[in-house]
Amino acid sequence: MRSVRERLQAVDAPLSGFVNLVPSPVVTQVLAAAGADVVLIDQEHGPIGPESLHAMVASTAHTSSSPWVRVSGCDEAAVKTALDAGAEGIMFPLITTAESAAACVALTRYPPAGRRGWGPFVAHSRWGVGLFDYLEQRGGETICTMLVETRSAIENIEEICEVDGIDSLTIAPFDLSTDLGVPGQMNAPELVAAVDHAERVILEAGIPLGGAALTKEQTQALVEKGYRLLWHQFDVLILEQFVTQAIGWRST
């Protein structure tokens, strides 16, 4: 079976990701078992503590889903906790420069390539390897991905794409529109130009590109552009949308 990194870099079907904010291993397991290629456990915006995090990561076992964690920033303690709980990938928000991107990469790599501390006392069980085999068999498999969601990231995107060790970059239009001064205005010229520029640079650099694919039309458009990672929805919004829809059935 191909690794998630190999699947990101392939030329066949892109990966589908879902954001998991509900602090429940049941929700995580449902997303994973339903076929999500990536479940992104969100500690940046979700109320998810370390105990819930471990249970959520563990619940993806025996599925083909890759458990990633979005941390709140380039924080060594948060990254260490997530990886040692068994997360396969880390997503960093709000990168701004090549230097900040390189600092993030370093937290996901063992020396000499980075500065991750060794201690996979829990993680090795999630991946079915011996404790002292973890570094050799799993140490190089960690995915490091980042969000392009600031004006500074757009201005420095060429240099960011030159940083070794970035496995994927996702353009986040909602945060980016806010930072550009046009919050929520998805058709604002400033935002469109910024996204177009980032898309071109990232794709030319050969870095797997991710983006918001909230509708069938958005999904097809991103696939045609060459996106490799499609972020379809948030678990809380899936619940909210269905409840709203079901309530509406009473009057139809």
Beta strands, then each sheet from edge to edge (+ up, - down):
strand 1: 15-20
strand 2: 38-42
strand 3: 66-70
strand 4: 89-92
strand 5: 143-148
strand 6: 168-171
strand 7: 209-212
strand 8: 229-234
sheet 1: 1+ 2+ 3+ 4+ 5+ 6+ 7+ 8+ 1+
end
